[in-house]
Amino acid sequence: MAKVRLEGITRQFKEAVAIADISFEVPDGEFWVMVGPSGCGKSTILRTIAGLETATSGNLYIGDRLVNQVPARQRDVAMVFQNYALYPHMSVAENLAFGLKMRKTDSQTIQERVESVARSLDIAHLLDRRPKQLSGGQQQRVALGRAIARKPQVFLLDEPLSNLDAQLRDDTRAELKQLHQRLGITTIYVTHDQVEAMTLADQIVVLKQGRIQQIGDPQTIYARPANRMVATFLGNPPMNILSATYKDAAFHLADQSFACPDAIAAQIPFQSGQAVDLGIRPEHLRVVADPQDSHLTVEVSVVEPLGREILIRAALPASSANTANPVINLQVSPDIRVCPGDRLGLQIDFAQLFIFDPATGGRLYPVS
């Protein structure tokens, strides 16, 4: 096993910069996930670590070895792709053994590793089959097994579960986590799925337009997002972002307003008329019966019962419509009965309120 360190890695294609000044270190044995919207550069970073792309500038270390000029086959990393990349004319056993044969591993070791990996992934009964005879989930296990059989220093996975259906994705995700706990291989995983990122990662790297937005453990990323992009990308339903104006010690949203808590005003030197983006997660909005206790009034547009909770999509009433504000998502108890068109009073948990700069997306509050 080995740590992976990137120092100022940049990859440029003619005029387009795919990734810019990427620096982080994955400690030996940890599971890191890179997440972000399509085109943010996460696969380019993974391919650069694998040696399939060459960095324009910067240094890349695997263990203590600088590998900038080391070809992919000599980096001792194994990569699993989104499309599995199995050899259709080979059996499962032959696919599992292929990487070992290319490294001229002796036949006894190959057989032992193939059998061991097949048992650990519950595909021992499939060793004689061809890939076309397997389900998507079974093919994915074979692709994982082929990489594991090599016993690489680093395991790279590029959206390996994206072709699976929802239930199989959940099952395979759990198996991946158990597999990492058992093998302890340094793993870097790419996904656009926030659930995969939150459930698998020791640390998450959030990317946008080729730049790192935040690195942290899943709970820190969720509870203390560094900026508006991170706040809205992680969380389902996403964080609500409400465009507001600060004036007379209050936040104004169209013709509604509520007082700015003293604890917030004491930390931020607001200017009268200053535009801000208020961020609040759906679970931190509470429906109240008494209008005197509410901070906002919204009109329900969609009700989605989910069993243990109800997801409500709402918006400011028509009389206070503000096109800059998106849908307001709420998560409420199934005991609450609401219908489209109902108006609800909402109370904001100010201890969970975020304030962002509308121009830059940077977090203004909490300050630290």
N, C-alpha and C positions, 0 to 999 in steps of 0.2 A: 504494500500500500504506500501511498505517497501524497504529500500535500501538492496543491496546484496554486501557483502565484502568477498573477498578471500585473505587469507594471506599465501603465500608460499605453496599452494596446490600442492602436488605431488602424482601421482598414478602410482604404479609400479606393473607389472605382471611378477613374477619370475625375469627373467633377463631383460625384456623389460620395459622401462620407457615410459608410454603413455603420461604423462604430467609432467613437471618439474618446480617447484617453480613459480606457477601461482599466481600472485597478481594483483588485481584491485578492484575497488569499483564502483558499478552501483548506482547512486543516485536515490532516490525515484522518481518514475514516468517517468524515462527516458527509451529510447528504444536503447539498445546496440546490435550490431551484431558481432558475431564471424565468421571470414572468413579465409579460407586457403585451401590448396590442401587436397585431400583425405588422411586420416591417420594422420593428423596434431594434433589431440587431441581435436578438438572442441566439438564433441559429448560427449566425456568422461567428459569434464568440465561440460557440461549441465547436464549429468546424475549424476554427483557428487553433483551438486547443488540440483537436485531433490531428492537425497537420494537413487538413484538406483545403485550408485557406492559408495564405501567407500574410502576416501583419505588415502593414505599410511602415509602422514604427512601433517601438515599445519592445519589452522583453517578456518572454514566457518561460516559466520554470515548472518542471515536473519533478517533485522532490527537490534536490539541490542542483539539478542539472538544467542549464540553459538549453532550451530545445528549439530556438529560433530557426536554426539551420538543420535540425534533425528531421529526416523524412518520417511520414506518418507510420510506416511499418516498424520503425525503430523506437517509437515513443512509448510503447507498452501501455497503450490505452485501447479500450474496446468501445465501439459505438453501436448503438441500436437506433435504427431509423424508423420513421413514421410508417413506411411501406413494408417493413419487415425484411425485405431484400433476401429472402430465402432462395436457394437454388432449386428450381422446380423438378429437375431430373434426379435429385438426390433424395434419399430417405431422410427421416428425422435424425437417425443416428449419424448418417453421413454429413448432414448439415451441422450437427453439433461438433463433429470431429474435424471439420474442414480447417478451421483456424489452427488447430494443433498440428495437423498434417503439414500445413504450409510452413510451420516452424520446425518440421522434422522431429517432432516428439515421438518417442518410441511407442510402439503399438500397445504395449501393456498399459502404459500410463494413459494413453488415449482412451482405451476401453474403460479403465477405472473412472476417469473423469466423466466420460459420457454417461456411464451408469449412475454415478453419484449425482450429477446435475439433473438427469432425467427423473431420479427419485425425488429430489428436492423440489422440482417444479411439477410433480405429478403428471409426467408425460412418459413414464417408463413403458406404458402399454401402447405407446404410439411410435416406438422407435423404427418400425418397419414401414410406416406409412410415408406417402409423399405429401408435400405441402398442400396440394389441391384437395386432399382427402381430409384436411383439418379445418376446424372452425377458425374464425378470426382470433379468438382468445387463445386457442392452441398454437396457432402460428406465432402469436406474439410471445408465448412462453418459449417456443423453440428459438426465436431470435434472441431472447434474453439468455437462454441456456447456452447458445453458441458463444456469446460474449463472456459469460461466467466461466465456461470451461477453460478459457485461456488463462484464468487467474491474473487479470491485468492489474496494474497499479491504480488505474483510474477507469471508472465506468461512466460513459457519456450516453445520455438518452435524449433523443430529439422527438418530442411529442409522441411517445410510443403507444399511448392509449387512445389517440384521437380517432382511430378507425373502429373502435369497439362500441357496442351499444351501451346504454346507461348502466344497466345492472352489471354487465361484464366488466365495465370500466371500474365500477366501485370494487368489485371482487378482486380484480387484478391489481388495483391500487393498494389494497390491503396486503396482498401477497408480496408486492414490491417492498413495502415497508418492513414486513417480517423478514424478507430475504436480506435486506440491508442490515437489519439488526443482527442477523445470523452471520453474515459474511464480513461486514465491516469494511467494505470496499469504498474508497473515496468516490463519491458519486455527484455528478453535475447533470441536472435534469432540466430540460426546456419544455415549457408549456404556456398556453394562453389561458388555461383553465385555472381560475383562482382557487377552486376547491382542491385540486391536486396540489397546488402550491402550499396552501395552508395546512393540509393534512400530512404531506410528506416531508416538508423541509425542516432541517435544523436551522437554516438561514435562508432568507429569500432575497434575491437581487431583483429589484423592480427597474425596468428599463423603459425609456421612451425616446424615440428618434435617435437611437444609437448612443444614448447617454444614461448613466446610472442615476436614478431618482432617489433611491433609498436602499440600504442593506440592513437587515435586522431579522430577529426571530419572528415567527408568524404573529404572535400576540402583540409584540411591540409595533410591528407594521400596521396591524389592525387598529390598535388603541392609540397610537401616536404617529399617524402618517405625516411625512415630512412636507407634503404639499397637496394641492387639490387633486392632481392626477392620481397619486397613490391612494388618496382617500376614496375616490370614486371608483377606482379599478378593483380594489379588494373589498369584498362585502357583497352579500346577496340577500335581499335587494341592496343596491348601492347606497352610499351616503347621499342624503338629500342636500343639494346646494341651492340656497335661497339668496337671490340678489337683493341687497338692502342698501339703505343710506343711513348713515349716522347723523342725527340732528337732535338737539335739545335732550341729550342724555338718553336717547332712545333709538332703536332700530326701526326704520320705516320700510314697509313692503307695500307699495301702491298706497291704498287708503287704510291699511292696518299698521299697527305699531305696537311695540312693547319695550319696556324700560331695559336699558343696558345694565346688567348687574354691576354693583360697585367693584366687585373683585376683578372683573374684566376691565372696566374703565381705569382702574388704578394701574394696570399693567400696560395699557396701550394708549398713547397720546393721540386719540382720535381728533380729527379736524371736523368742524361742522360742515355737513354736506359730503363727507367722505363716503365713497362707494366701497362696499365690502361684500364678500361672499360668506354667508353663514352656512356651516356644515353641521348636520345632525343626522345620526343614523336612525333608521326606522324604529329600532327598539328603544330609542331614547325620546320618543314622542308619546305622550300619554293622553288618552281621551278623557276629558272631564265633563261632568254634567253641568256644573255651574259656570256660566259665561264669565263671571268675575275671576275665576281661577285660570282662565285660558289666556294664552299668549297669541294664538292665531285661530282663525276660523277657516275651515276648508270645506269644500263640497266634494262628496264621494262620487267617483266616476266608475270604478270597477271594484268588485268584491271577489276575492279568490280564497275560498275556504281550503285550508291545507291540513285539516285534522286537528293537530295540537295548537294551531294558531290560525289567524285570518290575516291575509295580506290585503291591504286596502290601498288602492291608487286614488289619490285625490288631487285637488288643485285649489288655488284661491278662488273664491266665488266670482262669478262673471262680473259683478260690480267692481271687483278689485283685481281684474285680470291683468297680469303683467307678463308679456310674451317672453321676457328674459328668464322667467322662472319655469323650470321643468315640472314634471309630475312630482307630487309629494307622496312618498311611500310610507306606509305605517304597518307595523306588526302589532296586532291586538289579540286579546284573549278570545277564544271561541265563544265565550259567554256573551260577548257584545254582539248585538244584532243590528246590522246596518244594511241599507239598500242604496243603490245608485241614486243620486239626487239629494240624499240626506246631508245636512250640515253638521259638522263636528267641531267642538272646541278642543284645541290641543294645548297641552302644557309641555314646554321644553325643559328637559333636564340640563340646566346650564352647566353642571359639572362635566357634561359630555359634549359641550358645544365647541366647535372649531370655527375660526375666522381666518379667511384666506384673502390675499390680495387679488382682486379681479384681474389686474393687468399681468402679473407674473405667475399667479397660482401659488406663490409661497405662503407658508403658514405664518399668520400674525399671532394667533392665540390657539392653544397654550404657547407661551413664550419659550418654554424649555421642554 
